[in-house]
Amino acid sequence: MAETVSTSGDVLPKGFRSAELGWPELRRIPHPPYRIPLLGDLLGASRHTPVQDSLRYARQLGPIFRRRAFGREFVFVWGAGLAADMADESRFAKHVGLGIANLRPVVGDALFTAYNHEPNWQLAHDVLAPGFSREAMAAYHPMMLDVAERLTAHWDREAAAGRPVDVPGDMTKLTLETIARTGFGHDFGSFERARLHPFVTAMVGTLTYAQRLNTLPFPGLLREAARRNEADIAYLNRTVDELVRQRRAGGGGQGDLLDRMLDTAHPGTGERLSAENVRRQVITFLVAGHETTSGALSFALHYLSLNPLIAARARAEVDRVWGDTEVPGYDQVAKLRYVRRVLDEALRLWPTAPGFAREAREDTVLGGEHPMRRGAWALVLTAMLHRDPEVWGEDAERFDPDRFDAPAVRGRPPHTFKPFGTGARACIGRQFALHEATLVLGLLLRRYDLRPDPAYRLRVTERLTLMPEGLRLGLERRTATGAAGAPTQAPAPEVSAPRCPVHRAGD
């Protein structure tokens, strides 16, 4: 519900509603043992890893559970049946939960953070949706290739010097440059810098600050961090304002997302995005367009390095489908069906957006068992939904891309794979992200053998999105080449019929 609620003496961001107000039979929902006053269920938990703590509690408590912290009660859902119930658009809608509401000082009522009643969401969605059509995606493809070449040039130098590569850092540079180039005609020069661009540092700062607000009882405890956050927001705003100024002064670009924001009127009403709305949408796309995709690529490369047979099978598909083609065309990317399964399986185990909140449109009963009042909400814990043993089997923790072959996808219940959210407010750029990530994985597999650090154990850092921490891989250039400079083809694997695991009934 869009309302301001005061509990425990503090005012929560608009859009937050405490579970006690929305769940009449809250007491029936299990919670961790050993609750203590004020701290609630925080005994043994870490403020740095709330998602991973919630996964641990989910395994203990079942498909619906609750956690309490500093007088605030939160309900989590991960069972496939309950999650499917909450995906019903006639009964549930997106809820801008506390973590997302904490980003509103950065991007206001942009696509990701707008409340359902705010008109700017629908306006921006309708204006920008054509920017993700097939025709638009095909136009972005050459720019994606250009940025990928900058990555491989950097990795070639590191491989020649015998140095391991910083996978999360380099994937962050890649995806930032890709969305900046394709969406806004801008080049941050990330691969020419020894450190991350200040824009990335500011974005990470705002995400980290929003996450910290979730885990402390009083925002006043973060005064110094709040000042840094204000400086980060000011830097983001200045950077984007200058980008827009240059575009207006130059008389327009190549019909990219920024041109659409500046020049396109709503097809039904004729309304245009305000200058403030343009700034908010640009920042949203830069943040969301790089942060989640870089995490997905990083997790996929981690699992490929640990599973050489899977990597060999994916590489054989790339060699077979792309052959001696030096530069793969747009349509050739969609033919990498096994590579796409690798990406989907990485997103299953570690969806970089690890949850999404849903609120009841009217009084209802979740799963026929749990009454909810209008406005009551719960967080669908995607990272655990993707591990539900009733759907994915007792080996759900194992990395296995064949979970996404066509027969397996058809045999699963709907609404069990949700890395991009659900419903009308699902990620508008999901096809952009999937094309970019599949293309990059194909290019890297064709060019390199991946060598993991034997001492590395996966650690996941949380800043509203998930990312492998400290992941470094050794590289070996593939030396045997075909006629056009591409590596010699390996034997072709058995390839299943075409399919898209996201676009099926219910997903």
N, C-alpha and C positions, 0 to 999 in steps of 0.2 A: 504494500500500500504506500502511496505517496503521502507520507505524513512524518512529522517529527515527533519522536517518542523519547521521553526522559525516563531513564532507569538508573538506579544507583547514583543519582545526583548529577549525571552528565547528559548532555544533549547529543544524541546520535545523529549521524547524517540523514538527511531526508531520504526516505525510501526504506529505512530499516525498521523492522518490527520484531520485537522480542518474541521468542517461541512461546513463552508463557501466555502471551496475548492471543496466539493464533491456534494453539493445539489444545482443545478442551481436555483431552485425555493424555496429556504429555507424560504423566507419571507411568504410563504403560510402556513407554519407549525406554529401552535399556540404556544405561550410562556406565562409564567406567567406575570401578569400586574405589573406595577410599577418598570420597569427596571431602574437601576441607573448606572451612569458611573463607570467603573472599576469592581465593585462588581457584576454587571449584575442582575441576578435573586436571589441573595443570601439574600435579605431582608426577614427576618422572617424564614430563613432556619438555620439549625444547621450543623456544620461541623462534628458532631459526628453521625448524623443519615441521611446521604444523600439518602439512599435507601428509608427510611420511608418518607422523604420529597418528593421524586419522586413519591411515591404512592399517596400522597396527591395531587400533581399537576396533576397526571394522571387522577384522578377522576374529576378534574375540567376541564381539557383541552381535553380529548378524547384519541382515540387510537394511535395517533402519536403526539408528542409534542417535544419541545426543551427547553433546559436550557442554560443559559450563565453565566460563572463565570470567572472573571479575564481575559477577552478577548477571552475565549475559548467557542465555541458553541458545544453542545452535542445534538444529536437527540435520542429520546426514542420511542420505539414501543412496544405496548402491545395488540392491538386489534388482535383477533384470526386470521382474514383473512390476515392481514399484516404479522403477525408472521409466518403463514404457507407459505406465499410467500418467506420470508427470509430463510425458511428451505429448499428451493429448492437448492440442491447441485450443479445443473448445472449452476446456476446464482449467488449463494452466497457461501462464504467460511468463516471459522472462522477468526475473526479479533482479534489480540492481542491488546486489548484496553489499555488505559493509566494505569488503576489499575493493570492489569496483567503485563504490561511492567515494572512497578515499582518493580516487583518481579524478574526480570531477573538478577539483581546483586546477587540474592540468588541462583537461579537454572539455569540461562542461558537458553540454548535451550532445556530444558527438555520437556516431553510430553505436559505439560499444558501451557508452556510459549513460545514454539517454534513458529517462523513465518512459514507460509505455505511453503515458498521456502527453508527452512533449512532442509537438508537431515537427520539430526539426529532424527527428529520426526518419520519419517517412519521407520528408522532403529530400533529405540527402540520399536516402536509399534509392528513391525513384530516379533521381538525377544521375547517380553514379553507377547503378546496376549495369547499364550498357557498356561501361568501361571494363566489364569482366565477361563480355560476350566472346564467342569463339573468334570472331574477326579481330576484336581488340587483343585477345591473347596471342593470336598469330603475329600481330604487329609488335608485341612485346618480346617475342622469342629472340630476334637477333640481338636485342640489347641484353637479354639474359646471357646469351652466348659470349658477348663482349666482356661482361663482368666475370663470367666463369673463366675466361682466358686469363684475366688478371690474377685470379686465384691460382690457376695451374702454373703460371709463370713464377709466382711466389713459391709454390710447393716444389717446383723443379729446382729452384735455387737451394731450398732447404734440403732436398734429397741429395743434391750434388755435394753439399757440404756435410752430409751425414748427420744432419740435425733432425730431431723429431719435430712435428708440427703441432701447434696449439690449435686443436680442432675447434673448441667452442669459440675462441677468439677469431679464428679465420672464417668460420661460418657466420659469425656476427657481421664481420666486414663484408662478406659476400652478399648476405641478404639485405643489409642496409643499402649497399650500393645498387642492388637490383631494384628495390622498390623506389629508391631515390631517382634512378635513371628512368625507369619505365613509367613511374607515376608523375614525376615532377621535373624531369629533365635536368636533374642536379647531380653533381659529382662531389662526394665528400672526400675523395682522395684517400680512402681508408688503407689501401694497400701500399701507398707511398709514405705512410706514417709509421713511425716506430711505436706509437701508442694509439689507442682507440681515439677516434675523433671526439672532440669535446661534446658534440651533440649526443653521441652514444653514451658518454659518461653521464651527461645530464639526464638522459632517458632512464638509464639504469638507476640513477639516484632517485628519481621520482617513483619508480616501481618499488625500489627497496624501502623507501620511506612509507609508501602506502602499505606495504606488508608489515612494517614495524608497528604502524598504528593499530593493526589488528591484534597485536599481541601484548599491548600495554594498557593498563587501566586508565591512565590519565595522559592525554596528549602533551600536557605541560612538562612531562618528563623528557620530552624530545625537543627542548627549546633550540638547542644548537642545530640539531638535525632539521628542525622546521625552518630555520634561517637558510640552511644550505638548500633545502627543498624550494624555498621561494626564489633563491638565486638560480637554481636549475630551471624552474618554470620560466623565469624571466629570460634566460638564455634560449630556451626552446622557442619562446614567442618571438624574440628578436630575429633568430635565424630564419624562422618561417616567414615572418613579415618581410624580410629582405628578399627571400626567394620569390614571394608573390610580387614584390615591387619590381624585381628584375623581369619577371614574366610580363607584367603589364607594360613596362617600358619597352620591352622587345617586341611588343605587338602580337604575342601569342606563341605557342609552341607547336608540337606535332600532333595535337589532338589527344593528349594524355589526360590523366585524371585531373590534373590541375586546370587544364583548359576547360574540362567539363565543369569543374567547380566554379570557374570564373564566368563562363559564357553560356552555360546551358540553363534554360528555364524548365521548370517542372512541366512535363507534357500535358498535364491536366489543368493546372491552375495558372501556369505562367510565372509562378513565383521563382525567385532566384535565391541562392545562398548568400547570406550576409557576409561581410568581410570577417566578422568574428567567427562565424560558422565555418568559413573556408579555413581559417587558421586552425580551428579545433579538429577539422577532418584531416587536414594535412598531418598534424602531429599524431593523430590516431593511426593513420595508415603507416606512417614511418615507424611508430612503436610496434603496432600489431603486425605489420608487414615484414618485419625483420626478426622480432624477438621470438615468436613461436616457430617460424620456419628454421631459424638457426638451431634451435633446440632439437627439432625433429631430425634434421640432418646429422647433428652431432650424435644423437642416440643411435641412429641407423649406422653410422660409421663405426661406432663402438661395437655394436653387435656383429657387423660384418668382419671386423678385425678378429673377433673371438671365434668366429665360425667360418673357417676357410672353405669348407665344402659348400656352404651357402653362398659365400662370396664368389667361388669359382662358377657356380651355377648361374648366378646373376651376371657375371662377366661374360660367360659363354653366350647368354642371351643378347647382351649388348653387341658382341662381335658378330653374332648371326644376323641381328636385325639391322644394325648400322653398317656392317660390312666394312668396305674400304672408304665409305663416305667420310670425308675429312670433317665436315661440319653437319651434324644431324639436322634435318628439317623439323618443322613444328609437328607434323603428323607422325614422324618417326618416334617421338617421345612417348606418345600414347601406346605404341606397340611394345614398349618395355613392360610387359605384364608381370613378370616375376620381380623385376626391380621395384615395381610399384607395390607388390606384396611385401617386399622387405621394408619399404617405407611404412606401409600400413601396420605391419607387426611392431615396428618401433613405436609408432603412435599408439598402438594398443597398450604396450607395456608402460610407456611414459608419455601420455598425452601432454604436450607442453602447456596447454591450458587444462589444468588437472580437475576442473569441476565447473559446473554452471548452476545457477540458482533459479528456481521456478517458484512462482507464487500462484495461489488459488484465485481464479477470477470470481468465483462465488463460493459459498459454503459447499463443501464436498467431503467425501470420505475416500482417503487414499487407500488403494488396494482393498477396498471393502472393509477396512478394519480400523483406520486411523482418521477420526474426524478432523477436519481443518476448516477454520473460519475464513471468510473472504480476506485476502491479503496475507494469510499465513504462508510461510515459505520454507523451503528446505534446499540444501545444497546437494545436488547430484554429484557424488564423488566419482568422476569419470575414471580415474586411475584404478578404482576398485571395481567399478562396473565392468571394466575390461579384464578383470581377473576373476569374475564370478565363476566358480568351478562348475556350477550347474549349466553354464553356457559354454565355457572354454575348456572344461575338463579339469581333472586333478593336476595336470601338468601346466596349468595356466601361467606359471612363472617362467616357463621355458620359451625361448625365442624360436618360433617356427613360422616362417612366411606362408607355408601351405595352409595355414588356418584361413587364408584369404583366397584359396582357389575357388573356382566357381561353385562346385558342389557343396563345399563347406559353407560358403556365404549363403547359398539358397537354403541350407538346412538349419540355419540359426534363426532364433526369434528376431523380430524387428526391434529396433531401438537398443541394440546391445553394443554398437560401435559408434561412439559419439565424440570424436576428437575435435570437432568444430562446433559443438553445441547442438541445439535443436530448434526446429520451428522457424517462424518468420524472422527471428532475431539471430539465427545462426550466422557464422562468419561469412560475410559477403565475398571475401577474397579467397575462399577455400580452393577453388580451381586454379587460381593463380599460384597459390602456395604449392599445390600438388604437382603442377607442371614444372615449376622451378626446381623443386626438390628432386623429382624423378630425373629431370635433365642433368642436374649436377651429379647425382649418384651415378648415372650412366657414364658421364664424362670421367669421373674419378676412377671408377672401376676399370674403364678401358685403358687408363693411363698408368695406374699404380697398383702394386700389391701392398696391402696394409699390414703393418707389423705392430702388434700391441706391446705395451710395456708389461712384462710378466709380473711385475710387482704392483701394478695398478689394480685397485678395486673400485668399482663404480661408486662414486659419491654424487649425490644430487643436490644442487643448490636451488633454493626457492626464493623467487622475488615476484610473486604472483604467477609467473611462468616457471617451468622447470628446465634445468640445464645440467648436463654433466659437469662436474667440477674437476679441474685439473687433468682433463683428458688430453693426452699427447700420444701421437702415433708415429711410428717410423714408416718411411716410404721407400719402396723400390720401384724405379721406373721399369715398365715392361719394355724389353729391348727388341723382341721380334716384331717386325712391322710388315704390313701388307703393301700393296701398290701405292696407296695414297697416304702412307705414313701412319695408318692406324695399326694397332697390334694385330698379329695374325689371329685368325678366328680359332677358337677352341671348338670341340665337338658340340653340336647343338643339343640342348636339353629337350626333354619332352615339354611342350608348351600347351597350356590349357586353352580353351576357347576364350574369346574376348569377354571381358566383364569389367564392371566398375563397382567395387565393394561398397562405396559410399552411397551410390545412387541405386538403391534397391528399395522395395517397399518398407517403409518405416525408418530408413536411414537416409 
